[in-house]
């Protein structure tokens, strides 16, 4: 398949934000795609070469790409950089540069999707001292044969700056239309995606086996299942209203969610955001095979740091010590954990997703043996508000965040947030009554004690409508020296030369980041703001919402995607809620 077909399609998609049009372009693209490369097209559309959980990264830096453009065009890197500064997009800059070049060269050879994909794969696999040179050679050889438009999209894919705004749901709509004639069948595709987390595989299945293949799609060990999420309730009273007369209450442990895949002695761990996190938990990998009485299983657990002497649960933050590149063995002994199992999704060749909660819990208790390291999450069946309160107290006293409430007769809903599971947290008390999860988009260098680190961070909420991150506040309180060090380390991998186009902020910052890291803050109130962009124009024209006196709570939410951060809709609800309280008080 000619790469130009994909490039032209991407070009059309980039010029629209209308979902219907996007879907139509995707359908046309799929109809022009041979069956055997549909998965590759789907990965490339998402700017990837394999599903995220495989952790294959292209790792091409802007500098290297600039050198490659220079090599294949004969134009100096300085000139390319100038062009880049003007247009703000290296792909676009390459188009302009190569347009100048093609006037002087002969016919170019057609490049194919297959060749591009294979080359990208080779680039991703390169390691070692000569890898940069080799990467540059591969890129410039592709650029040599690419038209300016193709070069632009090649570079966007390589640099990870392809921003089409096509959500997975839109891709699934288009797949359903292209291969089964109607969008109505998307539900079946969603199920397949939720149990495999691999949109390429879903596309390949519907293209080769049709809807029947999708309906028979099964869980595959070592492909993570998209996790079920919980809605939030504010009080014991509300939980009774929503859950009915009898339900399960479990401790909500303050650790990291791990999906544990086991096949005999082989164990792989996935995070809530489907990243392979096996390397941080060699102790889980080692201890699980003995603890599980089944050959093949997929389990869900919360890994929690503990005080080895008292056995007490420690806050989530302690786990971050394990997020280091070297000497992980030392961190494992210094920061011990327990793994606390709460669900079983698959066992010995059979999916348990459709089984009710109680059935799954019974199976879990049967096949997972408890010891000092392996535990079942404490659970009880509750029937009244008093019992919920009681269990909540116990949970808080043993260092947990609150309770997870689960309907006993309901299945596991992979990949969805619903009201079969509710979370009841004892919130960090603050005037706003709620904490917010916000994305770190920029930073300002620290002074005095904070020299050499970031003293203040610029934070954003998530705007679902435009898929952007809107600035909402600067935060400089709540940071201990240890947090400052950790944040500096984590954020140093995310620094960008220019502000990412998905960031919507008028503030200046010393450094900009890829919008990826989520942290938790509390604040005294939400106010109208002429500078910040959160919920801009919603409450008042040319005015956004901002947090007043924000404070970092100490929670770095590495397990969350930026898109899981608090949304502008949530911010608006909180804003309206506080106004209502003020109004009610004034009436008293
Ligand atoms: P939140 O991150 O506040 O939306 O809460 C959901 C998270 O709570 C899950 O992703 C788990 O990591 C964690 N969690 C702790 N205890 C449990 C439990 N008993 N059942 C399910 N999730 C739990």
Boltz pocket constraint, residues with backbone or C-beta under 6 A from the ligand:
constraints:
  - pocket:
      binder: B
      contacts: [[A, 228], [A, 230], [A, 250], [A, 251], [A, 252], [A, 253], [A, 254], [A, 255], [A, 256], [A, 257], [A, 272], [A, 301], [A, 302], [A, 342], [A, 377], [A, 404], [A, 423]]
      max_distance: 6.0
